[in-house]
Amino acid sequence: MNTLVLLDKLTQAVSYQYKTDKTSPGVTVSSLKKGYYASVVRYSDAFAKGKSVVCSARGDTLDQALEGVAKEFLVKANVQPDPLQQLDTLVRKS
């Protein structure tokens, strides 16, 4: 998977999931001595106050860290396909 595409889609998903937050939620990426760290962060107050880490992951590569945090985010968000998505998937398979 393309790293930039994954980062873009993850950032959009985080913004969509927490669209009512007073400060924009986001994705944080850090380079470590060995590997990378990625996290989804949100803020309970305006002006970036009340920061909390929703989920995080580490990986040997940037791709691994982003993929790990994306999977954790989907678990935390408890994403369930809606009936239209399920029907679309079913129809496209036939």
Kinemage of the C-alpha trace (Angstrom):
@kinemage 1
@onewidth
@group {chain A} dominant
@subgroup {mainchain}
@vectorlist {calphas} color= white
{ca met a 1} P 0.000 0.000 0.000
{ca asn a 2} L 1.213 3.505 -0.781
{ca thr a 3} L 2.306 5.306 2.408
{ca leu a 4} L 0.970 8.704 1.329
{ca val a 5} L -2.403 7.263 0.334
{ca leu a 6} L -2.683 5.430 3.663
{ca leu a 7} L -1.739 8.565 5.629
{ca asp a 8} L -4.236 10.631 3.637
{ca lys a 9} L -7.096 8.144 4.117
{ca leu a 10} L -6.322 7.681 7.817
{ca thr a 11} L -6.226 11.438 8.401
{ca gln a 12} L -9.547 11.881 6.598
{ca ala a 13} L -11.124 9.032 8.585
{ca val a 14} L -9.939 10.500 11.903
{ca ser a 15} L -11.262 13.954 10.990
{ca tyr a 16} L -14.586 12.440 9.934
{ca gln a 17} L -14.944 10.264 13.050
{ca tyr a 18} L -14.266 13.176 15.412
{ca lys a 19} L -15.699 16.024 13.321
{ca thr a 20} L -17.388 17.647 16.338
{ca asp a 21} L -14.164 18.040 18.344
{ca lys a 22} L -13.300 21.650 19.205
{ca thr a 23} L -9.724 21.204 17.975
{ca ser a 24} L -9.012 19.179 14.857
{ca pro a 25} L -8.007 15.595 15.647
{ca gly a 26} L -5.062 14.169 13.770
{ca val a 27} L -2.384 11.606 13.132
{ca thr a 28} L 1.053 11.970 14.687
{ca val a 29} L 4.109 10.251 13.223
{ca ser a 30} L 7.535 10.104 14.847
{ca ser a 31} L 10.837 8.597 13.826
{ca leu a 32} L 12.399 6.547 16.638
{ca lys a 33} L 15.955 5.295 17.066
{ca lys a 34} L 14.628 1.999 15.734
{ca gly a 35} L 11.553 2.316 13.564
{ca tyr a 36} L 8.536 4.578 13.680
{ca tyr a 37} L 5.640 5.507 15.973
{ca ala a 38} L 2.198 6.597 14.798
{ca ser a 39} L -0.834 7.648 16.824
{ca val a 40} L -4.317 9.068 16.493
{ca val a 41} L -4.808 12.062 18.779
{ca arg a 42} L -7.769 14.177 19.717
{ca tyr a 43} L -8.368 17.110 22.039
{ca ser a 44} L -11.183 17.628 24.513
{ca asp a 45} L -10.825 21.415 24.556
{ca ala a 46} L -10.206 24.218 22.096
{ca phe a 47} L -6.713 25.423 21.194
{ca ala a 48} L -5.162 21.919 21.383
{ca lys a 49} L -5.793 21.480 25.100
{ca gly a 50} L -6.797 18.187 26.687
{ca lys a 51} L -4.817 15.977 24.307
{ca ser a 52} L -5.533 12.249 24.414
{ca val a 53} L -4.072 9.405 22.386
{ca val a 54} L -6.872 7.274 20.946
{ca cys a 55} L -4.533 4.533 19.715
{ca ser a 56} L -0.940 4.047 18.676
{ca ala a 57} L 1.397 1.608 16.965
{ca arg a 58} L 5.080 1.090 16.322
{ca gly a 59} L 6.740 -0.494 13.326
{ca asp a 60} L 10.131 -1.113 11.793
{ca thr a 61} L 8.988 0.945 8.798
{ca leu a 62} L 6.698 3.931 8.423
{ca asp a 63} L 4.283 1.733 6.463
{ca gln a 64} L 4.075 -0.781 9.320
{ca ala a 65} L 3.468 1.909 11.936
{ca leu a 66} L 0.722 3.577 9.868
{ca glu a 67} L -0.934 0.281 8.989
{ca gly a 68} L -0.850 -0.747 12.642
{ca val a 69} L -2.418 2.475 13.894
{ca ala a 70} L -5.032 2.359 11.106
{ca lys a 71} L -6.078 -1.141 12.206
{ca glu a 72} L -6.202 -0.060 15.863
{ca phe a 73} L -8.254 3.002 14.932
{ca leu a 74} L -10.805 0.874 13.082
{ca val a 75} L -11.137 -1.391 16.132
{ca lys a 76} L -11.587 1.611 18.455
{ca ala a 77} L -14.070 3.239 16.077
{ca asn a 78} L -16.028 -0.052 15.956
{ca val a 79} L -16.648 0.398 12.247
{ca gln a 80} L -19.485 -1.717 10.909
{ca pro a 81} L -20.484 -1.695 7.251
{ca asp a 82} L -23.940 -0.314 6.679
{ca pro a 83} L -26.531 -2.356 4.736
{ca leu a 84} L -25.818 -0.457 1.488
{ca gln a 85} L -22.102 -1.241 1.736
{ca gln a 86} L -22.863 -4.898 2.415
{ca leu a 87} L -25.212 -5.078 -0.588
{ca asp a 88} L -22.665 -3.326 -2.815
{ca thr a 89} L -19.968 -5.798 -1.768
{ca leu a 90} L -22.265 -8.744 -2.396
{ca val a 91} L -23.357 -7.523 -5.829
{ca arg a 92} L -19.814 -6.707 -6.972
{ca lys a 93} L -18.645 -10.243 -6.096
{ca ser a 94} L -21.215 -11.871 -8.419
